Amino acid sequence: MLLAEVVTASATVTATRSRLAKVEALAAVLRAAEPDEVRAVTAFAIGQARQGRLGTGYRTVLGLQVAPAEVATLTVTEVDGLLAEVGQTSGAGSTAKRAELLGTLFGRATRAEQDFLIRLLTGELRQGAWEGVLLDAVAKAADVPGDLARRAFMLSGSLPEVAAAALTGGADRLAGFRLRIGTPIRPMLASPADSLAEAVAELGRVRVEYKLDGARIQVHRDGAEVHIYTRTLREITASVPELVDLVLRLPCRSVVLDGETLALNDDGRPRPFQETMSRFGTSTEHELLLRPYFFDCLHLDGVDLLDAPLGRRGEALGTVAGPYVIPGALTKEVAAAETVLSEALAAGHEGVVVKSLDAPYAAGRRGSAWQKVKPVHTLDLVVLAAEWGHGRRTGLLSNLHLGARATEAEQLAGLDFVMVGKTFKGLTDELLAWQTAEFPRHELRRTDWTVYLRPELVVEIELDGAQISPRYPGGVALRFARVLRYRPDKDPADADTIDAVRALLPGKALLLEKSAEPRD
């Protein structure tokens, strides 16, 4: 398959607001791909190189001044192979070698293909082909049920692998995807609750448990082999030996656990989140010990529990990890839930999570079966830009432009993030220095006053609420926003949506209803 066919499909996806049209364009190019091309085509369709990060800087890519080819001759396989070679290049002279390889690639690309490759390599290939749309396209191209494709993706975490399985083996191959110990699955997520009372009333039989100010971990053990992953599925086993030792002492042969870990002070209260995250580096030298708190069991001694209700999974969790189960209570009463919330706050934690005892584990989804309750409004937003400071902040990147993730309808219209406000509050001298050094690594462009960034950095913002504002494209702005911390454990896809901001408005139901109306 020629790369030009993928570029044409990409242009079609970009140009239309119709989800059906996007799905059909992507399905058509997937059907046309040879079996050994499907993985690369799928990766390109979601704006990624199949090899992940290639070590090519933004300036290196934009600095390529190569005349475009007149005729399209590049194949998907050739592009995939060249990108693999770029990614494997390291050591002395590697920067020049990568630039040489990319120059060769760009010299064979037409102008449209060059534009596509630039956006692919810089993370700017925004065409509305998000995971849900592409999964629908895979299901259509392979004529398999969409739910089956989504479940396979949940278990594998790889869209290219799901696409290859669906198009070469159909429903039978997809049905063969299972939880595999040592392969992380996408974590189940919680949605914000309007109130503790409403969450309990909606879910009925619930477990109310502490919401910790820690880092999400997923633990896999098979005999004497242990793997530990972050919420973004990055393996950190080598950097957390104390957690590995603890898991090896659990009374089981095989287990998959979901939970959080954090560092504690001598009085048992949590240490700052940044200190916990500092343990997730590559160094194994450390003084700060992490303590795990597990809240779910997805597999135990040969039995997969993903589809079992939380009540059953909780019983298995208590059996295998009793001393390390997160504090909480089973209840149907609001008063009992309020007691757990008070205890969590008194212990220095963020709040509680209310979970339906009847719900299965919906990996990779943020549904209503888990609802988080915090007394202070916080949002995970993406930094879109930063302005140079004044006065004592002269020479430092200070005032942040904050963006919420667009809704699916807005994404399909080609909009990824919606600006919802600015803030310079809460920035310590340490954070200001870090921003000034880090932000240029994510730079898109700059003016005299502002550095615009690729949407890659997630920051947790505390706020008093939201207000209607015609100043921003989403029609809503943050009230009294202040920086709590950066979240290196989260990807931009984990950021809160614009609807989460709108939900903080007075009269939110009416506004949300209007925002959901189809656009002309």
DAFENDA-V249971 format. One record per residue. OMEGA is omega in radians with two decimals (none if undefined). BURIAL is + if it has 9 or more other C-alpha atoms within 8 Angstrom, else -. D_FIRST is the distance of its C-alpha to the first C-alpha in Angstrom with 2 decimals. Layout:
BEGIN
[[OMEGA	BURIAL	D_FIRST] [OMEGA	BURIAL	D_FIRST]]
END
This chain:
BEGIN
[[3.07	+	0.00] [3.04	+	3.78] [-3.11	+	6.50] [3.13	+	8.33] [3.08	+	7.12] [3.13	+	8.50] [3.11	+	11.33] [3.09	-	12.20] [3.12	+	12.52] [3.13	+	14.55] [3.11	+	16.70] [3.14	+	17.42] [-3.14	+	18.50] [-2.98	+	20.63] [-3.04	-	22.26] [3.03	+	23.50] [-3.06	+	26.25] [3.10	-	25.61] [-3.13	+	24.50] [3.13	-	23.53] [3.09	+	21.32] [-3.13	+	19.62] [-3.12	+	19.16] [3.14	+	17.81] [3.13	+	15.19] [3.11	+	13.99] [-3.12	+	14.40] [-3.12	+	12.31] [3.07	+	9.14] [3.12	+	10.18] [-3.07	+	10.87] [-3.09	-	7.56] [3.00	+	6.07] [-3.09	-	7.25] [-3.11	-	10.63] [3.10	-	10.27] [-2.97	+	7.56] [-3.10	+	9.84] [-3.13	+	12.41] [3.12	+	10.69] [-3.14	+	9.14] [3.12	+	12.72] [3.13	+	14.43] [-3.10	+	12.90] [3.10	+	13.87] [3.01	+	17.40] [-3.12	+	17.64] [2.88	+	17.79] [-3.09	+	16.63] [-3.09	+	16.31] [-3.11	-	19.11] [-3.13	-	21.51] [-3.04	-	23.83] [-3.13	+	22.98] [3.12	-	26.42] [3.14	+	25.41] [-3.14	-	28.03] [-3.11	-	27.67] [3.12	-	29.64] [-3.11	+	27.56] [-3.11	+	24.36] [-3.13	-	26.26] [3.13	-	28.12] [3.12	+	25.19] [-3.06	-	26.21] [3.12	-	23.47] [-3.13	-	23.00] [3.05	+	19.58] [-3.14	+	17.54] [-3.05	-	18.02] [3.14	-	14.66] [3.10	+	11.12] [-3.09	-	9.75] [3.04	+	8.68] [3.09	+	5.58] [-3.12	+	5.94] [3.12	+	7.81] [3.13	-	9.90] [-3.14	+	10.88] [3.14	+	11.78] [3.12	-	13.75] [3.11	+	15.52] [3.08	+	16.53] [3.12	+	17.87] [3.08	-	19.86] [-3.11	+	21.20] [-3.12	+	22.33] [-3.12	-	24.08] [-3.13	+	25.98] [3.09	-	29.60] [-3.09	-	33.15] [3.12	-	34.94] [-3.06	-	32.89] [-3.14	+	29.84] [3.13	-	29.70] [-3.13	-	29.56] [3.11	+	27.02] [3.11	+	24.64] [3.12	+	25.20] [3.13	-	24.51] [3.12	+	21.15] [3.09	+	20.17] [3.08	+	21.58] [3.13	-	19.36] [-3.09	+	16.24] [3.13	+	17.66] [3.12	+	18.72] [-3.07	+	15.24] [3.01	+	14.29] [-3.12	+	15.39] [3.13	-	18.17] [3.13	-	16.23] [3.09	+	13.77] [3.12	+	16.98] [3.12	-	18.62] [-3.10	+	15.92] [3.09	-	16.10] [-3.12	+	19.89] [3.08	+	20.14] [-3.05	+	17.90] [-3.13	+	20.08] [3.13	+	23.32] [-3.06	+	22.95] [-3.14	+	23.19] [-3.08	+	19.98] [-3.08	+	22.11] [3.12	+	20.50] [-3.13	+	22.41] [-3.14	+	19.66] [-2.98	-	22.26] [-3.10	-	22.44] [3.13	-	24.19] [-3.11	+	21.79] [3.07	+	18.70] [3.06	+	20.76] [3.13	+	21.58] [3.09	+	17.96] [3.14	+	17.31] [-3.13	+	20.47] [-3.10	+	19.57] [-3.10	+	16.13] [-3.11	+	17.82] [3.11	-	21.14] [3.11	+	23.19] [3.14	-	26.12] [3.14	+	25.48] [3.14	-	28.44] [3.10	+	27.02] [-3.13	+	23.80] [3.13	+	26.06] [3.10	-	28.38] [3.11	+	25.74] [3.11	+	24.63] [-3.03	+	28.33] [-3.09	+	28.84] [-3.09	+	25.83] [-3.06	+	25.39] [3.07	-	21.64] [3.09	+	19.21] [3.13	+	16.19] [3.11	+	18.41] [3.14	+	19.51] [3.14	+	16.11] [3.14	+	15.19] [-3.10	+	18.66] [-3.04	+	18.62] [3.11	+	15.44] [-3.08	-	16.47] [3.08	+	20.23] [-3.06	+	21.13] [-3.11	+	24.52] [3.12	-	26.09] [3.14	+	23.80] [3.13	+	24.33] [-3.14	+	28.04] [3.10	-	28.13] [3.13	+	27.65] [2.97	-	31.08] [3.13	+	32.88] [3.12	-	32.65] [-3.07	+	35.35] [3.04	+	33.88] [-3.06	-	30.82] [3.05	+	31.88] [-3.12	+	31.37] [-3.03	+	31.28] [3.00	+	34.94] [-3.04	+	36.77] [3.13	+	38.10] [3.06	+	41.27] [3.08	+	41.79] [3.07	-	44.80] [3.06	+	47.83] [3.10	-	50.20] [3.12	-	53.10] [-3.12	+	54.14] [-3.13	-	56.24] [3.13	+	53.46] [3.13	+	51.01] [-3.13	+	53.61] [-3.10	-	54.54] [-2.99	-	50.96] [3.08	+	49.96] [3.11	-	53.28] [-3.01	+	53.44] [2.85	+	52.00] [3.08	+	51.89] [-3.07	+	52.74] [-3.11	+	51.85] [2.93	+	52.02] [-3.02	+	49.18] [3.04	-	49.17] [-3.08	+	48.37] [-3.12	+	46.24] [-3.13	+	42.71] [3.05	+	40.65] [3.02	+	40.05] [-3.02	+	38.51] [3.07	+	40.17] [3.05	+	38.91] [3.01	+	41.32] [-3.05	+	41.05] [-3.13	-	44.28] [-3.12	-	44.84] [-3.11	-	41.30] [3.02	+	40.88] [3.13	+	38.00] [-3.04	+	38.58] [3.04	+	35.99] [3.13	+	36.28] [3.08	+	35.30] [3.08	+	31.95] [3.06	+	31.42] [-3.12	-	32.17] [-3.12	-	34.26] [-3.02	+	37.73] [-3.04	+	39.53] [-3.06	-	40.79] [-3.11	+	42.38] [-3.06	+	44.40] [-3.13	+	46.39] [3.07	-	49.15] [3.09	+	46.83] [3.14	+	45.51] [3.14	-	49.12] [-3.12	-	50.05] [3.12	+	47.22] [3.13	+	48.21] [-3.14	-	51.71] [-3.06	-	50.70] [-3.14	-	52.11] [3.03	-	48.96] [3.11	+	46.61] [-3.11	+	43.33] [2.95	+	42.71] [-3.07	+	40.26] [3.06	+	42.12] [-3.13	+	41.31] [3.11	+	43.66] [3.03	+	44.62] [3.11	+	46.27] [3.07	+	48.57] [-3.08	+	51.30] [2.95	+	54.86] [3.14	-	58.08] [3.14	-	61.20] [3.10	-	62.29] [3.13	-	59.12] [-3.06	+	57.70] [3.01	+	54.08] [-3.12	+	53.46] [-3.10	-	51.19] [-3.10	+	47.54] [3.14	-	46.51] [3.06	+	48.56] [-3.09	+	46.73] [-3.13	+	43.34] [3.13	-	44.61] [-3.07	+	44.64] [3.10	+	40.87] [-3.09	-	40.34] [-3.09	-	39.82] [3.06	-	43.53] [3.08	-	45.52] [-3.04	-	48.81] [2.99	-	50.28] [-3.08	-	53.53] [-3.12	-	52.32] [3.13	-	51.82] [3.11	+	49.60] [-3.13	+	50.81] [2.98	+	48.42] [-3.08	+	49.00] [3.14	+	46.99] [3.10	+	46.61] [3.11	+	44.30] [-3.04	+	43.68] [3.12	+	40.35] [3.09	+	41.05] [3.05	+	44.28] [3.03	-	45.01] [-3.10	-	42.33] [3.06	-	42.42] [-3.04	+	39.61] [-3.09	+	41.21] [-3.06	+	38.38] [3.10	-	39.33] [3.09	+	43.05] [-3.12	+	45.09] [3.13	+	46.08] [3.12	-	49.61] [3.12	-	48.62] [3.11	+	46.28] [3.09	+	49.21] [3.11	-	51.49] [3.12	+	49.14] [3.13	+	48.84] [-3.14	+	52.61] [-3.00	-	52.94] [-3.00	+	50.66] [-3.05	+	50.99] [-3.09	-	54.29] [-3.04	-	55.60] [3.09	-	52.32] [-3.12	+	51.62] [-3.14	+	51.46] [3.12	-	54.75] [-3.10	+	54.91] [2.99	+	56.55] [-3.08	-	55.95] [2.94	+	57.60] [-3.02	+	57.74] [3.13	-	60.23] [-3.10	+	59.54] [3.13	-	62.55] [3.10	+	61.18] [3.12	+	57.80] [3.09	+	59.66] [3.11	-	61.48] [3.11	+	58.26] [3.14	+	57.03] [-3.14	-	60.33] [3.13	-	60.20] [-3.14	+	56.65] [3.13	+	57.60] [-3.14	-	60.82] [3.08	-	58.90] [-3.12	-	56.81] [-2.95	+	53.60] [-3.04	+	51.57] [3.13	+	52.40] [2.97	+	51.34] [3.13	+	48.46] [-3.01	+	49.40] [3.08	+	47.41] [3.13	+	47.64] [-3.08	+	48.92] [-3.00	-	47.22] [2.99	+	43.62] [3.11	+	40.88] [-3.11	+	38.78] [-3.05	-	35.98] [3.08	+	33.77] [-3.07	+	31.82] [3.06	-	33.75] [-3.07	+	36.62] [-3.08	-	38.72] [-3.12	-	42.40] [3.01	+	43.30] [-3.14	+	43.82] [-3.10	+	45.65] [-3.12	+	46.85] [3.10	+	50.20] [-3.12	-	51.23] [3.14	-	54.36] [3.10	-	52.66] [2.99	+	49.60] [3.10	-	46.67] [2.98	+	43.08] [-3.08	+	40.07] [-3.12	+	38.63] [3.10	+	36.19] [-3.13	+	37.55] [-3.12	+	36.10] [3.04	+	38.51] [-3.14	+	41.89] [3.08	+	44.80] [-3.07	+	47.09] [3.12	+	50.41] [3.08	-	53.91] [-3.11	-	57.29] [3.10	-	57.13] [3.10	+	53.34] [-3.12	-	52.95] [-3.13	-	50.14] [3.05	+	48.46] [-2.94	+	45.50] [-2.96	+	47.21] [-3.05	+	46.67] [2.94	+	43.45] [-2.99	+	41.28] [-3.13	+	40.25] [3.01	+	37.38] [3.11	+	36.86] [3.13	+	33.54] [3.04	+	32.70] [-3.11	+	32.96] [3.14	-	29.95] [3.14	-	30.77] [3.08	+	30.97] [3.14	+	27.72] [3.08	+	25.99] [3.06	+	27.65] [-3.12	+	26.05] [-3.07	+	29.13] [-3.09	+	28.94] [-3.08	+	32.53] [-3.14	+	35.77] [-3.08	+	38.62] [3.09	+	41.81] [3.11	+	44.27] [2.98	+	45.44] [2.96	+	47.73] [-3.10	+	49.39] [3.12	-	51.70] [-3.11	-	51.65] [3.08	+	50.22] [3.08	-	52.28] [3.13	-	52.73] [3.14	-	50.46] [3.11	-	47.64] [3.12	+	48.12] [3.14	+	47.84] [3.14	-	44.73] [-3.08	+	43.03] [3.10	+	43.90] [-3.00	-	42.37] [-3.00	-	39.28] [3.12	+	38.18] [3.10	+	37.17] [-3.11	-	34.50] [-2.99	+	32.84] [2.98	+	33.67] [-3.12	-	31.64] [3.10	-	34.37] [2.98	+	38.15] [3.13	-	41.15] [-3.00	-	44.75] [-2.94	-	45.40] [2.99	+	42.18] [-3.14	+	39.23] [-2.99	+	36.17] [2.89	+	34.00] [-3.06	+	30.56] [-3.03	-	31.31] [-3.04	+	31.42] [3.14	+	35.13] [-3.14	+	36.88] [3.11	+	40.64] [-3.04	+	43.17] [3.00	+	45.49] [-3.08	+	48.89] [3.14	+	50.12] [-3.12	+	52.95] [-3.13	+	50.86] [3.12	+	49.02] [3.08	+	50.17] [-3.11	-	48.89] [3.06	-	47.85] [-3.08	-	46.56] [-3.07	-	45.72] [-3.01	+	42.41] [3.12	-	39.51] [3.12	-	39.92] [-3.09	+	43.56] [3.14	+	44.85] [3.11	+	46.09] [3.05	+	47.32] [3.06	+	51.08] [-3.14	-	52.52] [3.10	+	49.35] [-3.07	+	49.78] [3.01	+	47.59] [-3.08	+	48.14] [2.98	-	45.54] [-3.07	-	41.95] [3.12	+	39.72] [3.11	-	37.51] [-3.10	+	36.97] [3.05	+	35.05] [3.08	+	31.67] [3.11	+	31.40] [3.11	-	30.01] [-3.11	-	33.45] [3.10	+	35.37] [-3.13	+	37.58] [3.07	+	36.48] [3.09	+	38.31] [3.07	-	39.82] [3.06	-	41.50] [-3.14	+	43.15] [-3.14	+	44.14] [3.12	+	45.65] [3.14	+	48.27] [2.90	+	49.56] [-3.10	-	52.80] [-2.99	-	52.08] [-3.06	+	48.57] [-3.12	-	48.09] [-3.10	-	48.45] [3.14	+	46.17] [3.11	+	43.43] [3.14	-	43.74] [-3.10	-	43.32] [-3.12	-	40.36] [-3.13	-	38.55] [-3.14	-	38.97] [3.14	-	35.84] [3.08	-	35.35] [none	-	35.51]]
END
